[in-house]
Amino acid sequence: MQCPECGSEHIRKNGHRRGQQNHLCVDC
């Protein structure tokens, strides 16, 4: 899984929205 903004793989789970997993990028 990569951040669509910066391409980083440092991503944390951040809850759900509309049944999909939300992610929060640590780098950006």
DACORZI-V659381 format. One line per field, one symbol per residue. phi: phi as a letter, one per 20 degrees, with the letter a starting at -180 (. if undefined). psi: psi as a letter, one per 40 degrees, with the letter a starting at -180 (. if undefined). burial: b if it has 16 or more other C-alpha atoms within 10 Angstrom, else e. A space follows every 10 residues. Layout:
phi=???
psi=???
burial=???
This chain:
phi=.cfffcnfde cdfbmcblmd feccffec
psi=hihddeeieg hiifaihfei hiihhdd.
burial=eebeeeeeee beeeeeeeee eebebeee
